[in-house]
Amino acid sequence: MSKAMEERINREKDKERIDNSFEHIKNLMEAMKMTAEQEMSILKIPDEDRAVLSKRF
């Protein structure tokens, strides 16, 4: 597999992980009446992902 193809696959996986995390956090926020930061702490979201996710809220 070419390096470009591997990088594309990794970017798609990262996007999917972020999208899934966003949906989970949003659902928990609605159900638990907590902030996004509180939910990300509970879910142990890595700092790199938190930076991306925080921009969506």
DOKOLBA-173979 format. One record per residue: residue in one letter; x negated, y negated, z of N, C-alpha, C, CB in turn. Coordinates in nm, 2 decimals. Glycine has a CB too. Layout:
rest, n_xx, n_yy, n_zz, ca_xx, ca_yy, ca_zz, c_xx, c_yy, c_zz, cb_xx, cb_yy, cb_zz
A, X, Y, Z, X, Y, Z, X, Y, Z, X, Y, Z
...
This chain:
rest, n_xx, n_yy, n_zz, ca_xx, ca_yy, ca_zz, c_xx, c_yy, c_zz, cb_xx, cb_yy, cb_zz
M, -0.09, 0.12, 0.00, 0.00, 0.00, 0.00, -0.09, -0.12, 0.00, 0.10, 0.00, 0.12
S, -0.05, -0.22, -0.08, -0.13, -0.34, -0.09, -0.12, -0.43, 0.04, -0.09, -0.42, -0.21
K, -0.22, -0.51, 0.06, -0.22, -0.60, 0.18, -0.10, -0.69, 0.17, -0.35, -0.68, 0.19
A, -0.07, -0.75, 0.05, 0.04, -0.84, 0.04, 0.17, -0.77, 0.08, 0.05, -0.89, -0.10
M, 0.19, -0.65, 0.04, 0.31, -0.57, 0.07, 0.32, -0.55, 0.22, 0.31, -0.44, -0.01
E, 0.21, -0.51, 0.28, 0.21, -0.49, 0.43, 0.25, -0.62, 0.50, 0.07, -0.44, 0.47
E, 0.19, -0.73, 0.46, 0.23, -0.86, 0.52, 0.37, -0.90, 0.50, 0.14, -0.97, 0.46
R, 0.43, -0.87, 0.39, 0.57, -0.89, 0.36, 0.66, -0.81, 0.45, 0.60, -0.87, 0.21
I, 0.62, -0.68, 0.46, 0.70, -0.59, 0.55, 0.69, -0.64, 0.70, 0.64, -0.45, 0.54
N, 0.57, -0.68, 0.74, 0.56, -0.73, 0.88, 0.64, -0.86, 0.90, 0.41, -0.76, 0.91
R, 0.64, -0.95, 0.80, 0.72, -1.07, 0.82, 0.87, -1.03, 0.83, 0.70, -1.17, 0.70
E, 0.91, -0.94, 0.75, 1.06, -0.90, 0.75, 1.09, -0.83, 0.88, 1.09, -0.80, 0.64
K, 1.00, -0.75, 0.94, 1.02, -0.69, 1.07, 1.03, -0.79, 1.18, 0.91, -0.59, 1.10
D, 0.94, -0.89, 1.17, 0.94, -1.00, 1.27, 1.07, -1.08, 1.26, 0.82, -1.10, 1.25
K, 1.12, -1.11, 1.14, 1.24, -1.18, 1.13, 1.36, -1.10, 1.18, 1.27, -1.22, 0.98
E, 1.36, -0.97, 1.15, 1.47, -0.89, 1.20, 1.47, -0.88, 1.36, 1.46, -0.75, 1.14
R, 1.35, -0.87, 1.41, 1.34, -0.87, 1.56, 1.39, -1.00, 1.62, 1.19, -0.84, 1.60
I, 1.35, -1.11, 1.56, 1.39, -1.24, 1.62, 1.54, -1.25, 1.60, 1.32, -1.36, 1.54
D, 1.60, -1.22, 1.48, 1.74, -1.23, 1.46, 1.82, -1.14, 1.56, 1.78, -1.18, 1.32
N, 1.77, -1.02, 1.59, 1.84, -0.93, 1.68, 1.83, -0.99, 1.83, 1.77, -0.79, 1.68
S, 1.71, -1.04, 1.86, 1.70, -1.10, 1.99, 1.79, -1.22, 2.01, 1.55, -1.14, 2.02
F, 1.80, -1.30, 1.91, 1.89, -1.42, 1.91, 2.03, -1.37, 1.94, 1.88, -1.50, 1.78
E, 2.08, -1.27, 1.87, 2.22, -1.23, 1.88, 2.24, -1.17, 2.03, 2.25, -1.12, 1.78
H, 2.14, -1.10, 2.08, 2.16, -1.04, 2.21, 2.16, -1.15, 2.32, 2.04, -0.94, 2.24
I, 2.07, -1.25, 2.30, 2.07, -1.36, 2.40, 2.19, -1.44, 2.39, 1.95, -1.45, 2.37
K, 2.24, -1.47, 2.27, 2.37, -1.55, 2.26, 2.48, -1.47, 2.32, 2.39, -1.57, 2.11
N, 2.49, -1.34, 2.30, 2.60, -1.26, 2.36, 2.59, -1.26, 2.51, 2.60, -1.12, 2.30
L, 2.47, -1.25, 2.56, 2.46, -1.25, 2.71, 2.49, -1.39, 2.77, 2.32, -1.21, 2.74
M, 2.45, -1.49, 2.69, 2.48, -1.63, 2.74, 2.63, -1.65, 2.76, 2.42, -1.73, 2.65
E, 2.71, -1.60, 2.66, 2.85, -1.61, 2.66, 2.91, -1.53, 2.77, 2.91, -1.57, 2.53
A, 2.86, -1.41, 2.79, 2.92, -1.32, 2.89, 2.88, -1.35, 3.03, 2.88, -1.17, 2.86
M, 2.75, -1.39, 3.05, 2.70, -1.41, 3.18, 2.69, -1.55, 3.23, 2.56, -1.35, 3.19
K, 2.72, -1.65, 3.13, 2.72, -1.79, 3.16, 2.58, -1.83, 3.22, 2.83, -1.82, 3.27
M, 2.48, -1.79, 3.15, 2.34, -1.83, 3.18, 2.28, -1.90, 3.07, 2.26, -1.70, 3.22
T, 2.17, -1.97, 3.09, 2.10, -2.04, 2.99, 2.01, -1.94, 2.90, 2.01, -2.15, 3.05
A, 1.97, -1.99, 2.79, 1.89, -1.91, 2.70, 1.76, -1.88, 2.77, 1.86, -1.99, 2.57
E, 1.70, -1.97, 2.84, 1.57, -1.95, 2.91, 1.59, -1.84, 3.01, 1.53, -2.07, 2.98
Q, 1.70, -1.84, 3.09, 1.73, -1.74, 3.19, 1.74, -1.60, 3.12, 1.85, -1.77, 3.27
E, 1.81, -1.59, 3.01, 1.83, -1.47, 2.94, 1.70, -1.41, 2.88, 1.93, -1.48, 2.83
M, 1.62, -1.50, 2.83, 1.49, -1.46, 2.77, 1.40, -1.41, 2.88, 1.42, -1.57, 2.70
S, 1.41, -1.46, 3.00, 1.33, -1.41, 3.12, 1.37, -1.28, 3.16, 1.34, -1.51, 3.24
I, 1.50, -1.26, 3.17, 1.56, -1.13, 3.20, 1.52, -1.02, 3.10, 1.71, -1.14, 3.22
L, 1.53, -1.06, 2.97, 1.50, -0.96, 2.87, 1.35, -0.95, 2.84, 1.56, -1.01, 2.74
K, 1.27, -1.03, 2.91, 1.12, -1.02, 2.90, 1.08, -1.05, 2.75, 1.07, -0.89, 2.95
I, 1.13, -1.15, 2.69, 1.10, -1.19, 2.56, 0.96, -1.25, 2.56, 1.20, -1.29, 2.50
P, 0.87, -1.20, 2.47, 0.73, -1.26, 2.47, 0.73, -1.41, 2.44, 0.65, -1.18, 2.36
D, 0.63, -1.48, 2.49, 0.62, -1.62, 2.47, 0.62, -1.66, 2.32, 0.49, -1.67, 2.53
E, 0.56, -1.58, 2.23, 0.56, -1.62, 2.09, 0.70, -1.62, 2.04, 0.47, -1.52, 2.01
D, 0.78, -1.52, 2.08, 0.92, -1.51, 2.03, 1.00, -1.62, 2.09, 0.98, -1.38, 2.06
R, 0.97, -1.65, 2.22, 1.05, -1.76, 2.29, 1.04, -1.89, 2.22, 1.00, -1.77, 2.43
A, 0.92, -1.92, 2.17, 0.90, -2.05, 2.10, 0.99, -2.06, 1.97, 0.75, -2.07, 2.05
V, 1.00, -1.95, 1.90, 1.08, -1.94, 1.78, 1.23, -1.94, 1.82, 1.05, -1.82, 1.70
L, 1.27, -1.86, 1.92, 1.41, -1.85, 1.96, 1.46, -1.99, 2.02, 1.43, -1.74, 2.06
S, 1.38, -2.05, 2.09, 1.42, -2.18, 2.16, 1.46, -2.28, 2.05, 1.31, -2.23, 2.24
K, 1.40, -2.28, 1.94, 1.44, -2.38, 1.83, 1.58, -2.35, 1.78, 1.33, -2.37, 1.72
R, 1.63, -2.23, 1.79, 1.76, -2.19, 1.74, 1.87, -2.23, 1.83, 1.76, -2.04, 1.72
F, 1.84, -2.25, 1.96, 1.95, -2.29, 2.06, 1.97, -2.44, 2.07, 1.92, -2.23, 2.19
